[in-house]
Amino acid sequence: MHVDHDRRTGKVRDVLCFSCNAALGQFKDRPHVLKRAAEYPEGNVWKPTLVTPGIYQLPS
């Protein structure tokens, strides 16, 4: 078990398992990144779209 804290305030939020705490740390508590990561195993891959030669747009 590991103590999870808010990176901005330093306040303790909860106690998590090692894997969950490490994942939040890797994603730096950014919800939009966590949501995109959660979509990956569901088959929603992050392939860029060619807009013009040499210019690609990443999915939002």
Secondary structure as a PSIPRED ss2 file (coil, helix, strand):
# PSIPRED VFORMAT (PSIPRED V4.0)

   1 M C   1.000  0.000  0.000
   2 H E   0.000  0.000  1.000
   3 V E   0.000  0.000  1.000
   4 D E   0.000  0.000  1.000
   5 H E   0.000  0.000  1.000
   6 D C   1.000  0.000  0.000
   7 R C   1.000  0.000  0.000
   8 R C   1.000  0.000  0.000
   9 T C   1.000  0.000  0.000
  10 G C   1.000  0.000  0.000
  11 K C   1.000  0.000  0.000
  12 V E   0.000  0.000  1.000
  13 R E   0.000  0.000  1.000
  14 D E   0.000  0.000  1.000
  15 V E   0.000  0.000  1.000
  16 L E   0.000  0.000  1.000
  17 C C   1.000  0.000  0.000
  18 F H   0.000  1.000  0.000
  19 S H   0.000  1.000  0.000
  20 C H   0.000  1.000  0.000
  21 N H   0.000  1.000  0.000
  22 A H   0.000  1.000  0.000
  23 A H   0.000  1.000  0.000
  24 L H   0.000  1.000  0.000
  25 G H   0.000  1.000  0.000
  26 Q H   0.000  1.000  0.000
  27 F C   1.000  0.000  0.000
  28 K C   1.000  0.000  0.000
  29 D C   1.000  0.000  0.000
  30 R C   1.000  0.000  0.000
  31 P H   0.000  1.000  0.000
  32 H H   0.000  1.000  0.000
  33 V H   0.000  1.000  0.000
  34 L H   0.000  1.000  0.000
  35 K H   0.000  1.000  0.000
  36 R H   0.000  1.000  0.000
  37 A H   0.000  1.000  0.000
  38 A H   0.000  1.000  0.000
  39 E H   0.000  1.000  0.000
  40 Y H   0.000  1.000  0.000
  41 P H   0.000  1.000  0.000
  42 E H   0.000  1.000  0.000
  43 G C   1.000  0.000  0.000
  44 N C   1.000  0.000  0.000
  45 V C   1.000  0.000  0.000
  46 W C   1.000  0.000  0.000
  47 K C   1.000  0.000  0.000
  48 P C   1.000  0.000  0.000
  49 T E   0.000  0.000  1.000
  50 L E   0.000  0.000  1.000
  51 V E   0.000  0.000  1.000
  52 T E   0.000  0.000  1.000
  53 P C   1.000  0.000  0.000
  54 G C   1.000  0.000  0.000
  55 I E   0.000  0.000  1.000
  56 Y E   0.000  0.000  1.000
  57 Q E   0.000  0.000  1.000
  58 L C   1.000  0.000  0.000
  59 P C   1.000  0.000  0.000
  60 S C   1.000  0.000  0.000
